[in-house]
Structure formats: structure tokens, C-alpha cells
Amino acid sequence: MLKGAGGVWTAMDAWQDDDALADQYADASNLAARQVLHARFSTADRSPHEWLFDQFDLPEDAMVLSLGSGHGALWTANADRIPAGWDVTVTDNSAGMMMDAMEALEDVDREFDFDSVDARDIPYPDDTFDAVTAHFVLSHLAAADREQALSEIRRVLKPDGTLYAATTGTDDLAAVFDAVAEFGSRPADAGFALENGEAQLREQFASVERRDFEDELEITKSEPLVAYLLSLPGFDGSDAFELERAFRDKIGEERFVVERSVGVFVASG
């Protein structure tokens, strides 16, 4: 057991049958490459992490479970906004990712608990949390695993607790993938998307509201686009030069505006 930022970190085996997913999220490097693209070129008036934090409607004293937190960007981006009375447990299924989150949050002037958690088997008692976040997590699970995860989330939430589950739409960043369609395609992770997430959540929750984050990217450099694609499964590093040339041509022809499709479901009851 390992102490970090005032909390407890424990290791559990998670999603061992999915080697590709484990490789993708062994640490924060791929995730960081994707976030750089949005941070550099977004036209929104705030970051997605700030917007997601704005969606919380919780008491000053709240128990919060953050599933699939990656390197903790939601909490680092909003470190000075977290109420003192919140007890936040930051989790991911990857031990490497959890170490990255612990390091990122080490200098934040508050305590967090850390745990490596499989969303299909959440190791906490019934009715524990006022809120659970599952941002960009559920789309990575197969249908049966996603059903199990949602059942577990409902179990650990208090009767009046709320799930916040962010995801993308099936056409998110479509212009990027269209520009390089000959080299690869969007990862097939649309099992839980803005278009179909509500129906799945209603199996466990009486009230489900979809909220959309309005954003588009105005891209002026090709290099972050290439780094983004190479962080995804299905794109080969040997194509990096051709990918960069394709994007450079696209940017040179016109203002390369890429629509985002991102939002969050707020589920309760």
C-alpha cells in the first residue's frame, strides 16, 4: 500500500483481457498528446475540464468518486475550486496512470485518496458517494462490461447521488479523420456516445440529462495533429511524414476548422 498526497493507493488487476487498452493507458503519455491538441487550438472560453467541473451540483460536504481519472486533469485544472468539504477519491484501472495522477496532484494544497479500480467491480460499500464521475471511460468498455460498470456505479452512489459521464459524439473530430482516411480510421469506441448513452443510462437511472460543450478547433500547425493520431491505435508511426504533409496541405489550403462533439450525461434517481 502506498501513501500519496494524503491518501491511500492500492493496486488491483483490471481489464487484463484487453492488452491493447492496457498499452494505450499504461501511463499518461498518449492521453497528454491528445489533450495538447485541444489545449492549443480550442476556441472555447474555457477548457473541457473547467466546463465539466462547472456541471457539478453538489453539497459543500460531498463524497466524490472519480473513475478513470487518467493523470488527474479534471482535478489539477480545478484545484483552487474544489470545496474544502469534498472527499475526492481519484482512480484509474492503470497503476501507471495512477502514479502519474499522484505526481500531478502532489503539489495541490488538499488531500486526495488514490486507488486503482476496475469499474466493473468497484471496491466500496453501497450508498457511499454523492457523485461519481466517469469521464471518457464508458466508451472503452464492451457492452456487457459497461452494463456491469453502470450497475456498480448505481450501487455505490447514495440514493440521491449523481453520475457525471462525459463522452464524445460519433462525429467528433470528423474533419481530422477525413483528411487522412487513407492512413487509418477513428478507433471503434462508439459503444457509449452522445447519440446512444442516454438509453443505456436509463437502465439504471430515472433522470438523465445530456449537456453539450460547444467547441471547435482552429488548427494552424500540423505537428500536434500528427502526434494526436499517433497516440491512437490504428495509426502507424511509419506514416508520420505523409500524415504531416496531408495536414500541412489541408491547413495551407484554408482555415482548418474542426468541429468537436463533446458532452456529459448527468444521471440520477
PALUM-563678 format. One record per residue (C-alpha): z, y, x; residue number from 1. Coordinates in pm, 1 decimal. Layout:
REM PALUM-563678
REC; pz; py; px; pos
REC; Z; Y; X; NUM
...
END
This chain:
REM PALUM-563678
REC; pz; py; px; pos
REC; 0.0; 0.0; 0.0; 1
REC; -94.7; 338.2; 132.8; 2
REC; 54.8; 677.4; 58.0; 3
REC; -177.7; 974.6; 23.8; 4
REC; -139.1; 1334.6; -99.4; 5
REC; 190.7; 1245.8; -256.9; 6
REC; 50.4; 946.0; -444.3; 7
REC; 4.8; 573.1; -413.6; 8
REC; -317.2; 397.4; -316.7; 9
REC; -360.1; 24.6; -379.0; 10
REC; -663.2; -198.1; -324.5; 11
REC; -826.0; -418.2; -588.6; 12
REC; -1150.1; -614.4; -585.1; 13
REC; -1408.9; -451.3; -810.5; 14
REC; -1769.5; -525.5; -914.7; 15
REC; -1813.4; -773.1; -629.9; 16
REC; -2110.4; -932.1; -801.7; 17
REC; -2320.1; -615.7; -765.2; 18
REC; -2395.0; -580.7; -394.8; 19
REC; -2647.8; -300.4; -443.5; 20
REC; -2398.7; -87.4; -632.4; 21
REC; -2130.6; -158.6; -375.3; 22
REC; -2362.5; -46.4; -95.9; 23
REC; -2456.2; 269.3; -283.1; 24
REC; -2094.5; 373.5; -328.0; 25
REC; -1924.8; 228.0; -21.0; 26
REC; -1841.1; 587.3; 71.7; 27
REC; -1931.7; 939.6; -37.2; 28
REC; -2245.2; 989.7; 175.0; 29
REC; -2506.7; 907.6; -92.2; 30
REC; -2313.5; 1094.6; -358.5; 31
REC; -2287.7; 1400.6; -134.8; 32
REC; -2663.4; 1403.2; -71.4; 33
REC; -2723.4; 1416.3; -445.8; 34
REC; -2472.3; 1690.7; -505.8; 35
REC; -2621.4; 1911.4; -232.7; 36
REC; -2949.6; 1931.8; -425.6; 37
REC; -2773.9; 2063.1; -734.7; 38
REC; -2543.4; 2295.7; -542.9; 39
REC; -2830.4; 2464.6; -357.9; 40
REC; -3081.0; 2511.6; -638.1; 41
REC; -2894.9; 2520.8; -968.2; 42
REC; -2945.5; 2832.4; -1182.0; 43
REC; -2633.8; 2770.8; -1392.7; 44
REC; -2349.9; 3023.1; -1383.9; 45
REC; -2100.5; 2755.0; -1275.6; 46
REC; -2106.9; 2412.2; -1119.2; 47
REC; -2114.9; 2094.6; -1330.1; 48
REC; -1762.8; 2016.1; -1207.3; 49
REC; -1633.5; 2353.5; -1325.2; 50
REC; -1808.8; 2308.2; -1658.5; 51
REC; -1665.4; 1959.6; -1702.8; 52
REC; -1316.9; 2091.9; -1634.7; 53
REC; -1374.2; 2360.5; -1897.7; 54
REC; -1419.5; 2087.6; -2158.2; 55
REC; -1058.4; 1970.0; -2130.7; 56
REC; -834.2; 2043.7; -2426.2; 57
REC; -501.9; 1901.3; -2313.3; 58
REC; -134.0; 1999.3; -2326.5; 59
REC; 32.3; 2163.0; -2027.3; 60
REC; 206.3; 1832.1; -1957.6; 61
REC; -53.8; 1554.9; -1959.8; 62
REC; -120.6; 1217.3; -1803.7; 63
REC; -481.7; 1204.9; -1683.9; 64
REC; -670.6; 901.6; -1552.2; 65
REC; -989.7; 984.2; -1363.1; 66
REC; -1210.4; 673.1; -1342.0; 67
REC; -1495.6; 651.9; -1092.5; 68
REC; -1392.7; 979.2; -929.9; 69
REC; -1605.1; 931.8; -620.0; 70
REC; -1482.8; 1166.3; -349.8; 71
REC; -1280.8; 1367.4; -599.8; 72
REC; -1523.4; 1656.1; -650.2; 73
REC; -1402.3; 1729.7; -1005.8; 74
REC; -1054.1; 1792.4; -871.0; 75
REC; -1141.6; 1972.8; -548.1; 76
REC; -1373.6; 2210.2; -736.2; 77
REC; -1094.5; 2299.1; -979.2; 78
REC; -789.2; 2262.9; -756.5; 79
REC; -643.3; 2601.4; -848.7; 80
REC; -694.1; 2541.6; -1222.1; 81
REC; -504.2; 2214.4; -1267.3; 82
REC; -184.8; 2279.2; -1466.4; 83
REC; 132.7; 2201.5; -1274.7; 84
REC; 242.7; 1966.1; -1551.6; 85
REC; -58.1; 1734.8; -1526.3; 86
REC; -3.9; 1395.7; -1365.1; 87
REC; -351.1; 1303.6; -1231.2; 88
REC; -446.9; 955.4; -1112.7; 89
REC; -771.8; 962.7; -913.4; 90
REC; -950.3; 626.0; -898.9; 91
REC; -1270.3; 457.6; -792.5; 92
REC; -1373.5; 94.9; -759.4; 93
REC; -1468.1; 151.6; -393.6; 94
REC; -1190.2; 157.4; -135.0; 95
REC; -1413.3; 361.2; 97.2; 96
REC; -1474.8; 619.0; -172.2; 97
REC; -1102.4; 639.0; -240.4; 98
REC; -1034.8; 712.3; 125.1; 99
REC; -1289.8; 994.4; 106.3; 100
REC; -1118.5; 1131.7; -205.4; 101
REC; -777.0; 1118.7; -39.6; 102
REC; -911.2; 1310.9; 258.9; 103
REC; -1086.3; 1568.4; 40.0; 104
REC; -772.4; 1630.8; -165.4; 105
REC; -528.6; 1620.0; 124.5; 106
REC; -501.4; 1997.9; 153.1; 107
REC; -474.8; 2066.6; -220.3; 108
REC; -130.4; 2206.0; -297.9; 109
REC; -31.4; 1944.8; -552.1; 110
REC; 23.1; 1570.2; -575.3; 111
REC; -226.9; 1311.3; -695.0; 112
REC; -194.6; 936.7; -739.0; 113
REC; -476.6; 725.6; -596.4; 114
REC; -581.0; 377.0; -698.8; 115
REC; -886.2; 152.5; -657.5; 116
REC; -959.6; 43.5; -1014.8; 117
REC; -1214.7; -177.0; -1184.3; 118
REC; -1290.0; -3.3; -1514.9; 119
REC; -1320.0; -341.8; -1683.8; 120
REC; -958.6; -427.6; -1600.7; 121
REC; -750.6; -109.3; -1584.8; 122
REC; -407.0; -195.0; -1440.3; 123
REC; -195.8; 36.5; -1657.9; 124
REC; 5.3; -20.8; -1976.4; 125
REC; -117.5; 52.1; -2327.9; 126
REC; -90.8; 410.7; -2455.4; 127
REC; -30.1; 564.5; -2110.9; 128
REC; -277.3; 852.5; -2078.7; 129
REC; -351.2; 1170.8; -2270.6; 130
REC; -700.7; 1179.3; -2121.3; 131
REC; -939.2; 952.8; -1933.8; 132
REC; -1244.2; 1085.1; -1751.5; 133
REC; -1538.2; 851.8; -1684.8; 134
REC; -1797.2; 1090.4; -1544.9; 135
REC; -2131.6; 932.6; -1449.1; 136
REC; -1963.1; 591.6; -1447.9; 137
REC; -2056.0; 400.1; -1763.1; 138
REC; -2430.2; 404.8; -1695.2; 139
REC; -2372.3; 190.0; -1386.4; 140
REC; -2224.6; -96.8; -1588.4; 141
REC; -2412.0; -377.4; -1761.3; 142
REC; -2381.0; -376.1; -2140.0; 143
REC; -2105.7; -637.8; -2163.7; 144
REC; -1910.8; -478.3; -1878.8; 145
REC; -1946.3; -136.3; -2042.3; 146
REC; -1807.3; -271.7; -2368.9; 147
REC; -1512.2; -416.6; -2180.9; 148
REC; -1454.6; -90.0; -1994.2; 149
REC; -1455.5; 111.4; -2316.2; 150
REC; -1209.7; -131.6; -2471.3; 151
REC; -983.6; -89.3; -2169.0; 152
REC; -1013.3; 289.5; -2183.2; 153
REC; -920.0; 289.7; -2551.5; 154
REC; -622.0; 62.2; -2473.9; 155
REC; -470.5; 282.8; -2200.8; 156
REC; -524.9; 605.1; -2397.4; 157
REC; -248.5; 726.8; -2624.9; 158
REC; -339.8; 713.7; -2996.3; 159
REC; -423.9; 1085.1; -2985.4; 160
REC; -577.2; 1069.1; -2636.7; 161
REC; -930.1; 1174.0; -2542.0; 162
REC; -1208.3; 1023.0; -2333.3; 163
REC; -1439.2; 1259.0; -2145.7; 164
REC; -1752.6; 1068.7; -2037.9; 165
REC; -2029.6; 1262.9; -1864.2; 166
REC; -2376.5; 1121.7; -1819.5; 167
REC; -2739.5; 1224.9; -1788.6; 168
REC; -3031.5; 1208.9; -2026.8; 169
REC; -3320.5; 971.8; -1968.6; 170
REC; -3545.9; 1263.8; -1870.4; 171
REC; -3306.3; 1422.1; -1620.1; 172
REC; -3499.0; 1546.1; -1312.3; 173
REC; -3820.5; 1403.3; -1457.6; 174
REC; -4035.9; 1650.5; -1262.9; 175
REC; -3891.7; 1528.4; -933.4; 176
REC; -3973.3; 1164.9; -1002.0; 177
REC; -4313.9; 1250.9; -1147.2; 178
REC; -4407.5; 1433.0; -825.0; 179
REC; -4354.7; 1120.5; -613.1; 180
REC; -4425.0; 843.2; -862.5; 181
REC; -4641.9; 652.9; -611.9; 182
REC; -4343.6; 601.8; -380.0; 183
REC; -4072.5; 493.9; -622.2; 184
REC; -3919.5; 545.5; -962.9; 185
REC; -3599.6; 656.7; -1126.9; 186
REC; -3321.4; 396.4; -1097.0; 187
REC; -3288.8; 193.3; -1416.5; 188
REC; -2943.8; 316.7; -1522.3; 189
REC; -3011.1; 443.2; -1874.8; 190
REC; -2780.2; 193.5; -2045.4; 191
REC; -2540.7; 476.8; -2123.2; 192
REC; -2727.5; 805.6; -2154.0; 193
REC; -2707.0; 1118.6; -2365.8; 194
REC; -2954.0; 961.3; -2606.4; 195
REC; -2759.5; 640.9; -2672.2; 196
REC; -2400.0; 699.1; -2563.3; 197
REC; -2262.3; 819.3; -2894.4; 198
REC; -2334.5; 495.2; -3078.7; 199
REC; -2162.8; 293.5; -2807.1; 200
REC; -1854.3; 514.8; -2806.7; 201
REC; -1820.1; 490.5; -3183.8; 202
REC; -1739.0; 121.9; -3141.4; 203
REC; -1402.3; 236.5; -3005.8; 204
REC; -1358.6; 599.0; -3118.2; 205
REC; -1370.4; 760.1; -3462.2; 206
REC; -1473.7; 1102.8; -3333.5; 207
REC; -1748.8; 1152.5; -3075.9; 208
REC; -1894.4; 1490.8; -2982.3; 209
REC; -2182.7; 1546.5; -2740.8; 210
REC; -2178.9; 1866.3; -2535.1; 211
REC; -2475.4; 1963.1; -2315.1; 212
REC; -2464.3; 2150.2; -1984.9; 213
REC; -2752.3; 2396.7; -1966.0; 214
REC; -2907.2; 2394.8; -1621.3; 215
REC; -3232.0; 2386.5; -1431.1; 216
REC; -3313.5; 2377.3; -1061.7; 217
REC; -3540.2; 2628.3; -890.8; 218
REC; -3633.6; 2435.8; -578.9; 219
REC; -3765.1; 2618.9; -273.9; 220
REC; -3713.1; 2362.9; 5.5; 221
REC; -3841.2; 2008.0; 30.4; 222
REC; -3581.1; 1859.6; 267.2; 223
REC; -3291.8; 1835.0; 15.4; 224
REC; -3527.3; 1665.7; -232.1; 225
REC; -3617.3; 1401.3; 24.7; 226
REC; -3250.7; 1346.6; 110.4; 227
REC; -3174.6; 1312.8; -259.0; 228
REC; -3439.6; 1046.4; -315.5; 229
REC; -3348.2; 851.2; -2.6; 230
REC; -2989.4; 833.8; -128.6; 231
REC; -3115.2; 636.4; -429.5; 232
REC; -3203.2; 267.7; -446.5; 233
REC; -3578.1; 210.7; -463.3; 234
REC; -3694.3; 477.8; -216.7; 235
REC; -3779.7; 376.8; 139.9; 236
REC; -3694.0; 587.9; 444.0; 237
REC; -4029.9; 499.1; 596.4; 238
REC; -4187.9; 719.5; 327.9; 239
REC; -3981.5; 1025.5; 421.2; 240
REC; -4273.9; 1214.6; 577.4; 241
REC; -4500.6; 1152.5; 279.5; 242
REC; -4225.1; 1242.9; 35.0; 243
REC; -4163.9; 1570.3; 214.6; 244
REC; -4534.9; 1653.4; 219.3; 245
REC; -4565.7; 1581.3; -153.9; 246
REC; -4274.7; 1809.6; -234.7; 247
REC; -4391.1; 2077.8; 7.9; 248
REC; -4728.9; 2083.0; -166.8; 249
REC; -4556.6; 2099.8; -505.4; 250
REC; -4334.3; 2389.4; -400.8; 251
REC; -4626.2; 2569.8; -240.9; 252
REC; -4843.6; 2549.5; -549.8; 253
REC; -4598.0; 2710.0; -786.9; 254
REC; -4232.1; 2779.5; -852.7; 255
REC; -4092.5; 2428.0; -873.0; 256
REC; -3857.2; 2434.8; -1171.2; 257
REC; -3685.0; 2108.8; -1258.7; 258
REC; -3507.4; 2066.2; -1590.2; 259
REC; -3168.1; 1898.2; -1592.8; 260
REC; -3040.3; 1683.6; -1876.2; 261
REC; -2665.1; 1652.5; -1831.9; 262
REC; -2376.0; 1647.2; -2074.2; 263
REC; -2043.1; 1498.6; -2170.0; 264
REC; -1918.6; 1299.8; -2464.5; 265
REC; -1572.2; 1389.7; -2593.3; 266
REC; -1431.5; 1091.7; -2783.3; 267
REC; -1100.8; 1047.4; -2963.3; 268
REC; -936.3; 888.1; -3264.0; 269
END
